[in-house]
Amino acid sequence: MSEHNDKTTAALNSTEYILSGNPYRTIIRLAWPAIMSMMSHTLLTITDAAWVGRLGATPMAAVISSMFVIWMIWSLAEVITSGAVALVSRKLGAKDTAAAGHIADHTFRFSIWFSLVFTVVGVAFSPWAFEVMGSAPDVRDIGIVYLRVFFCSGPLLIGGQLFNALYRASGDTKTPFLVNIFSNALNLVLNPLLIFGVGPFPELGPAGSALATVLSYGFAFAAYFVAFRRRPLPFDFSRHYFVKPDWDIVRRTVKVGLPLSTSGIIFAVVYLFINRVTASFGTEAVAALGVGNRIESINFLIAFGFSMAVATLVGQNLGAKNARRAEALAFKTVWLISGFCGVTSVLFFIFALPVAKFFNADPAVWPYCVSYLQILALSQVLMGWEIVFEGAFAGAGDTLPPMIVSIVGSVARIPLAYALALWLGWGVAGIWWTITLTTIVKAIVLLIWFRLGRWKSKEV
């Protein structure tokens, strides 16, 4: 026990830079593993799209349509992970490791029950999602199988994401980085083997891609248990499975995480309708929406890496009663993501056609991809702002502002997409403009709201 206490104390002391280090060095030191982890995930999604794209427009449309439902899954996980980061980081900033461990332990117990229910419901309601999207019968049939295979990863996905969140809240982004790198590498290897049936592996088509993802989540879940022995968290964490959780801890965790989770779910539901509008222009347009989303994920996931870092920075510094440093770190993170997204926006605009050709062999898809990438390039910097500010609010435990902005901005996309694409006759470009314009407005509103500073006095 003494050796364990020494390790956890050392882990806590090793992250003291979060509270007192050079601002830019602090951001980069905490953010780069998260960014690299997100980049590895981006590589995975891009290569996944490239492999499935070799099967044609219909399998691509099925998998891409499924991705909007998978966004809901990740959003549901935020009920637990966002709340855990806010509560645990605040306690660690205040040096209360006992309370941090208590929160982690009972949040883990709740996550197990939550994930089992979610898996059963997801498998049962997969066909409904494709009815909402108005998918063609051949797209729907492939997509239902893909989703049902993916939903089987529920406990592995949510459990792994909680472990990821606990390490991040502790200021350790290197451990999640290493776990993600190896699990994504496994996914990359398994994708073509299971899609095309190489060697002894069965030829499963798009469902093979989903199975590869399930297996990689299982690897990540197991890897965290190994990591606990080598890179311990700075608090005791028993990781009991089927024990009744402390419902007060669950309530506080959900109270913080639910607004972000709700906004993420609404965002995904809105994309079901966006997908429906896009489908009215043909399967090629839906495939282009998917390819564009995958390419845009380069910026989205890098921004999310910065967002995860800033959530920990804000949470721990508020716990240490240093709101001024928390605010300064948030704005410096915004400048860093602006530079990155600015460069990639230029690349999106210039190289739109070569990218379209690389990701889909159907020439009918290319014009739609090109217009998507060039129009979305105009909003990428602001998208980075939006995601970073969401992370800053989440770290403070003040998740209501980003929820309001996200829900209003996302829901507005439905009538705006119909108006521009169908009623005003802009075609598919009207859908792309809808996404760009609403992204810009959401980022500006979040900037103003964050400037008001009410998040500094938020109690969690």
N, C-alpha and C positions, 0 to 999 in steps of 0.2 A: 504493500500500500504506500509506503514511504517513497519508493521509486516512482510509482504512478503520480504521486503528488508533486514530486520534483519535476517530472516531465510536463505536467499540466501548468505548473508555475513558469517553467521555461517557455512554454508555448505562449502564455499570456504576456510575458516580458518581451518576447520577440516581436510583438506587434505594437510596441509602445510608439513607434514612429507615426502611427495613425493619429495620435493625439498631439504630437509635437514636432514631427519631421518637416523638412522643406516641402511646401505644398505640391509643386509639380512632381518632385521625386516621389512623394507619397502616393499621388494619383497613379503615376506610371507603375510604381512598384506593386501596387495592389491590383491595377487594372490589366497589366500585360498578360498575366496568366489567364484571366477571364477572357480577354480579347483573343488570345491564341486558341483557347478552348472554343470560343464562338467561331473562329475562323476554320477550325477543324470540322465543326458542325456544318459550316457553310460549304466547305469542300465536299462533305458527305451529301448534302442535299443537292448540290450541283451535279455530282457524278451519278447520284441516284436518278436525277431527271434525265441525264444523258443516256443511261442504260435503258430506262423505261421508254425514252423517246425513240430508241431503235426499234421498238415494237410497233410504232405507228401512232397516229393522232388519237385513236380511240382509247388505247391503254393509258396514254399520257393524260388525256382528259379525265379518265376515271381516277387516276392517282392524284391529280391536281385537285379535282373536286373533293376527294377524301381529305386533302390537306386542310381545307377550311374547317372540317370537323375535328381534325387533330389539333388545330389551334384551340378549340374549345377544351380539349383535354389538358393542354398546357396551361390554359387559363384556370381550369379547375384546380390544378396543382398549386396555383398561386394563392389560393385560400389558405394553404398551410405554409408555403415557403416564404411568402412576403411577410406574413405575420411573424414567423419564426425569426427572420432576419431582423425585423424592427425590435422585437422584444429581447432577443438574445444579445444583439449588439449594444442595445441601451444598457443592459445589465453589466456587460463586460466593460463598457466605458466607465461605469460606476464602480468597477472592481468587485462586483457582487457575483462571484463565480458559482456560489451555491444556488442562487436564484436562476442563473443562466442554465445550469444543469437540470434543475427541476422543470423549467419550461421545455427544454429539448427533449427530456424523457417523455413527458406527457404528450407533447406534440407528435412524437414518433408513434406512440400507442394509437392516437387518434388517426394518424395517416394510414395505418394498416386497415382499420375498419372502413375508413372512407374509401380507400382504393378498391376494396373488394366489392362494395356496393356499386361503385362507379363502373367497374368492369362488367358486371352482370347487366346493368341498365344499358351500357353502350352496345354490347353485343345484340341485345334485344331490339334496340331502336335504330340500328344502322340503316335499314331500308328506308325509314322515314326521312332521313337526311337527304337522300337522293330524290325522294318525292318532292321535297321542298325546293330543291334546286332545279326541278324539271329536266333532269338528265335524260338523254336518249336511252332506250332500253339496253343497248349493248354496253354503254358507259355505266349504267346503273348496276348491271349484273357483275361486271368486273370490280366496280368500286365497293359493293357490299362485301364481297369476299375479302378484299384488301383491308377494309375497316375492321371486320370481325377478327381477323388475325391480329391486327394491331391492338385492338382493345384488350386482348389477352395479356398485354404487357402492363396493364394498370398498376398492380402492386409494385412491380419492378421499377416502373417509371416514376411513380409518386414517391416511393421510398428512396430511390436514388436521388431525386431532386431535393428531398428534405435533407439528406446527408450533405449534398452540395451546398445548400443554404446555410447549414450549421457551420461548415468550414468557412464559408464566406463571411458570415456574421462574426466569426472569430478573427478575421483578418488574414486567413490562410486561403488564398486563391490558387496556390500551386498544387495542392492535393486534388481539388476538382479538375484542374487542368490535366494532370497526369492520368486520372481516371478516364476523363473524356477522350483524351488522345488515343488511349489504347482501345476503348470501347468503340470509338468511331473507326479506328483502323480495322477492327474486326468486322464492323458493318460494311466497310468498303470492300473487304475481301469476299464476304459472303454474298453481297448483292449480285454480281454477275454469275456466281456459281449457282445460286438458287433461282435466279430469273431464267437463265438459259439452260440449266441442267448440265453443268460441266462435270465430267468424270463421274464419280459415284453419286453426285447430288441430283435430286429430282428436278425436272423442268417445271417450275411453278408459275412462271410469268410474273405479272405484277405482284401476286401474293407472295412470291419469293422475296421481293423487296421488303414487304411488311414483316415476314418471318425473320429476315436478317436484322431488322430493327429490334424485334422482340428479343432475340438472342443477345444482341449487343447491350440492351438494357439489363438483361440478366447478369451479364459479365460485370457491368458497372456496379450493380447492387452488391455483388459478391466482393468486388474490389474494395469497396468502402470498408467492409469488415476487416479486410487485411490491413487497410490504411490506418485503422484505429490503433493498431499495435505499434506501427512505425512512426506515425505523425499524430499523436494524441491531441484531442481538443482540450482547451484550457478549462475544462470543467468535467465533473463526473457525469456519465451518461450510460445508463444500464441497458437500454435497447430491449426492453421486455416487449414481447409481441402482443399476446392476447390478454392483457391486464387492463382493467377499467381505468380510463384516463381521468385526470383531474379536470372536471368540466369547467371550472373557473378559468384554468389556463387555456382550454379549448376555446371558450367564449372570447377571451381577450385576443387570442391568435386569429380567430375567424373575424373578429371585429375589425382588425387591421387589414387582413388579407382579402376579405370579401369585396370591398369596393373595387380593388384592382382586378380581382377575379371576375366580377360581374361585368366590368367594362371590357375585359378580354373576351368573355363569352358573347356579349352583345356585338363586339367587333367581328367575331367569327360568324355569328348568325347573319349579320349584315352582309358578309361576304357570300353567304349562301344565296342571298338575293342578287348580289352583284354578279355572281356566277350565273344566275338564272337569266339576267338581262344579257350577259355576254353570250349565253348559249343560243339566244335568239338570232345571233349572227353566224352560227355554225360551230361545229366541233373544232375547227381550226382556230377560231377566236378564243375558245376556252383553253385550248392547248397553249396559245400565246400568252394568255393571262397567267398560266402556270409557269411557263418559262420565265416570263418577266418577274413574277414573284420570287422565283428561285434566284435570279440575278440580283434583284433588289435586296435579297436577304444578306448579301455581302455587307451592305451598309447597316441594315437592320440589326444583324447579329453583332457586328462590331460595336454599334451604339449600345446594344444591350449589355455587352461586356463592360463598357464604361458605366452603364447604369447600375449594374451589380456592384461595381466598385464604389460608386458614389453613395449607394444605399448604406453600405458598411461605414463609410467615412462620416456621413451625416449622423447615423445612429450612434456610433461610439462617441463622437464629439459632443452630441447633445447629452449623452449619458455623463460625460465629463464636465457638463455645464459650460461648454465653449461653443455657443451658437454662432459667434462671429467667424470662427475657423470653419465650422460646418458650411456656412454660406459661401465663404471664399472658395472652398474646395469644390463646391457645386458649380460655381460660375467658371472656374478654371477648367473643369471637366467639359463644360459646354464649349469653350474655345478649342479644346483639343479635338473634340468630335467634329467641330465645324471644319477644321483643316482637313481631316481625313475624308469626310463626305464631300467636301468641295472638289477634291482631286478625283474621286471616283465618279462624281457627277459628270465631269468633263469626259472621262473615259466612256461612260455609258452613252453619251451623246455621239461621240466620234465613232465608236466601234460597235454600234447597235446591230448593223447588218451581219458582220462576221460572227458576232455572238449568237444571233438568231440561227444562222446556218449551222453552227457547232451543236446547238442543243436540239435541233429538230431537222429531220431529213426531208420533211414535206415543204416544198417551196410555197404552198398556199398559206403556211403559217408565218412565213418571214415578214411580210409587210405589217401584220398585226404586232409582232414582236418589236419591230423597229419603232413603230409609233409609240408603243408602251414605254420603252426604255428612254426615248428622247423626251417625251412629255414628263415622265416621272423624274428625270434628271433635274428638273427645275425645282423640285421640292425636297431633295435628299438632305440638304443641310438642315432644313427645318425639321425634317423627320428625326434627325439626330438630336436636335434640341428637345423635341417632344419626349423622346425615350429617356434621355438623361434627367430631365426634370421629373419625370415619373419616378425614376429611381431615387431622386433626392427626397421627394415627398414620401415615398415608401419607407426610406430609412428613418424619417422623422415620425413615422406612424400616422401621418396625416394623409390618408389615401382617398379621402372624399373629393378633393379638387381634381386630381387626375381622372377619377371615375366620372365626374360630371362632364368634364371637357371631352373625354373619350366617347362617352355614350351619345352626347348631343352631336358631336362631330361625325361619329360613325353612322348614327341613324339618319342624319341629314343626307348621307350618300345615296340612300335608296331613292327618294324622290328626285334628287339632283341627277342621278344617273339616268333614270327614266326620262327626265326632261331633256337633258342634253343629247343622249344617245338616240332616243326614239321620237320624242315630240318635236324637237328642234332639228332632227335629222343629221346630227353630227356623226352618227354611226358609232363604231367601237371607240373612236377617239374621244367621244363624249364621256365614256366610262373612265378612260385614263385621266381626262381633265378633272373629273369628279374627285378622284383619289388625290390628285395633286393639290387642288384648291383647298379641300378640307384639311389636308395635312398642314398646309401653311397656316391656316386660321387657328387650328388647334395648338400649334407650337407657340404662336404669338400670345394666345390667351393664357397658356401655362406660364410663359415668361412673366407676364404681368401679375398673375396670381402668386407666383413664387416671390416676386419682389415685395409683395405686401408683408411677408414675414410672419404670418400667423402660425406657420408650421413650427416656429421656434419654441412656442409654449405648449405644444401638443403633449398631453400625458398619455402613456400607453400602459 
